[in-house]
């Protein structure tokens, strides 16, 4: 899917150099992947403290039931 996006040329040049990618497209794709991974990590961190922990839960016993 071709998409036209106005990107700051200085930022893109710096990103290409720092990322050591061969093309601008590869640089933008890598940046998008990193952005998504970072956002997913933030979502996972937000779950800390919201899930109940049962210290008596025996996961090995649960496996044997299968």
Secondary structure, DSSP 4 states (H G I P E B T S, - for coil): --------HHHHHHHHHHHT-SSHHHHHHHHHHHHHHHHHHHHHHHTTTTS---TT--HHHHHHT-
